[in-house]
C-alpha cells in the first residue's frame, strides 16, 4: 500500500515562492514589476536542483541559458509578451536550436538540432523562458515513462508510481513547481494521462491546429502538441500562444454535458467512479445540465480496448518513421519500444489506407454523431489512479483517451479528486471539432468551484 500526504497550498500571493504560483499569477506580478523574470526562473531552478535527483523529470537542464534569457528580458516588453518571464519545460521531442534533443532515446544521445520547433519559437517570442528538456518514454511510444534511455520518471505524489506517459517529465515539472507550464505531446493520451496521474491540467487541442514542425513524430495523423499547467485558465493563455490566435473563455451556463457510459465507465476503480460522479454533479449546477447518452461504438482492435482504426494508423505510421533507424541500429531502442515499432511491420498499404479513410470519416461526422444532444462529453480520464512502476499495466489506461485522438477532438484532463491512498484522479471533458475554447471554459468554470487543482504533493 502506498500513501501520500496532501499539501494544500493556496495558489498564491506576492509573498509566495514564485515556483508555486500559477502562470497567470506570476505573469501579472511581472507586469506590475513586483516580480522579475529572474526571480521566477531562479525559484524554478532551485526546485529542479532539489527535486530532479528524486523525480527525474528533466533530461537536460538549461540553467545558464534560462538565467541569461531572464536577465535579457526588458520590463517594458511585458505588455506585448503574454508569457514574459514565465519558466516553461519542453518534452524532449521538441527541437531546440543548439540544445540536445533526444526523444528519450539512446539513438539520439548526441543529436543537437540547428533550428527550434515552430512552437518553441512562438513561446520564446511570447517571452517564455525554457528551463529544460523533460524526460519521456522513448520516442513517445509508451504510457508509463519507463522506457526512457535516461531512466524512469517518478510521480511526485508517490515516487514508486508512474507519472503516466509518454509526457511524464513535463507533467512532473508542473506538479512539482519545476516550471510554471510545460509542453507535452498527445497521440493517445500522453498529455491527459500524466495530467490525471500528477493532479494538474493537461489539454489536447483539435488535431492540426498547432504546428508540429520540428517535433519528433510518433504518428503524423494522431499527434498533437498540448500544454500542462496548473489551471485551465493558464492552459487557455498558453494555447493562444501555441495556436497563434486568441482562445476566449465562454459562458458555460447553457452547455449541455453528455455522459457516454458504455465502455468509458466500465471497470472503474471505486474512488474514480465516486470522484467523477461528484464532479458531474458540480457541472450540472454550473452548466446547462448533465445527462447520460449513447454514442456510436468503435470496433476494437483484437485483444485490446483501443479502436481498431487507431491501432492500425499508429502502428503503420510509427513503423514508417522508424523503419530505417530500426534496420541500422535495432539494439539502440529500449526492447519495449522496439517491440511496439515492429507491430507496424506486417500491416500492408491497403489496410493502412482503409484505416485512414475510416479515421477521416469519423472526423468529418464527429459533430453530428457525437454531439447531437450534447456540447461536451464527460468521462473519467483513466479507469484508475497511478500504478506502481514496473507493474506492466494493461492498455485499458488509454481506453478513455485514445478515441479522441482518432476523432481529432479537443479534450482536457483536470483534477477532480483523490483516491483513498492520496493519488490524484482526473476528469476528462471532450468537445466538438474546434471547440477548444468551450472545453477550456468548462474546465475553468469547474476549477472556480473546486480546489483539487490547488492541492500539491508533499515534497
C-alpha angles and dihedrals in degrees: 000000000000126000134195130188116229113230107199108202122180108239091251160268133223088271094055125102102272091226088067095053127101118250090251094051094050093045091052093050091048091051089050089050091237090118132029129220089242092055092052092044093049090050091055093044089053089054090049092051091048101041110025094080088060101036103031092212097149131054094185124022113204096199100146094044091046092052092047092051092046090053092047096054111101120220091228091063094061095088092061097038114070092194096040108160096354115144112226134181124216127211104243095251093073109096115239119191110246094359124100114259112191108165084223092288137125085219089073103033092133102030112133115178120217094213134042124237114265093248091052089054089050092051092049092046087054090055101260121152116219109218099180154326112272128228119254146166110283109280088347091281103134140043105227106063089236101111096067116125085225096061127265123310115232133224111250092217091058120359094209089066135076119258088212124252172328089342094037098134093053092052092048091050092058096039092050098043096250090127134003091233139000141194123239133168126238123205099149104353104318093137100033099046094052089044089054094046094046099042100244140108119276123180131196111193128211108292115267098015096102117053118246098195107141094016118120106243130227096175119354093206095052108029120112134175112234138177130233115210139152094249139026089239089059090048089054092054092048093045091055089058094045093047095041096231138074120281102200118200115239139208112271098197095104099035114126113216118205123199114206102200100178112098095342093072098037119124097355121173105255094243091054093050092049094047096047092044090053090048089054089056090054092049090049088059097047100035135049096275143302122237139164117253141170125240127189113281116238119224108252128227110254112274095003138086090231127102113266095229090049093053094048093049097047094043093049097045095043090052091048091055095045101036098101095041089048090054093047100044116006091162090060091076130080105255091243093052092047091051091050093049092050091057087077096054098085096046109107126217095255092054091050093047092051091049090051091050090051090050091051091049091052092049094048092051100036097105092053100039101040106026106038091113101022142045095207136021121225122207138143110270090227134001092242146012128268113308128213118278111258095031096118095226127208123253087249086097088071094043095098097040108041097064091065091055088055090051091042092228131157112252139165137200117211131174115265105165149325136262124242088265092054100256120142123255124208132217117206124211119187128189143191121282109294092005090120092131092051092052093049092044092056091046091050092048090052091051091052087061098043140043102211089112090056094061117098137193116258103248 
